Amino acid sequence: MHKITVTIKRDVPVKYLRAVCGVRYWEGASVNGSDGDQGSIPMRSGDEWCPVIDLDDGTILDWPEGITADIDYKVSDMDDNEVPK
């Protein structure tokens, strides 16, 4: 299990990290080999991309089966990451 440092300044074991990424250019991804509709990108929520990452194996939780993506986003400086509750 991985560890991160939280506000109370102690190490705690964690399994998942929720990334909240303010994406500037959605065109930096292709889904199933197509640069088509950027609204089809899994884990998109409005102007943010919000995957929950399993830190043990790097997989994204609840990623739709059969969907592949090549993602190379420029994200804004307002990004936020948190440990899911």
Residue, then its C-alpha position, 0 to 999 in steps of 0.5 A: m500500500h502507498k502512503i501520502t502526507v495529509t494536512i495533519k502531517r502524518d503518513v497514512p496508508v492509501k490505495y486510491l487517489r482522485a485527481v481533479c484536473g482542469v483540462r485546457y486542451w481536450e484535443g490531447a486525447s484519442v478514444n478508441g483510436s479516434d480524435g473525435d468527440q471529446g465528450s466521450i472521454p471517460m471520467r470527464s466532468g464538465d471542464e475537469w477530468c476526474p479519474v480515481i487511480d489505484l496506486d498499486d497498479g496504476t489502473i483507473l477505477d471504473w474505466p469502461e470495459g473495451i474503451t482505450a484512450d491515449i491521453d496527453y492533457k495540458v492541465s491548469d494550475m488549479d488542479d486538486n488531488e485527494v484521497p477518496k473517502 
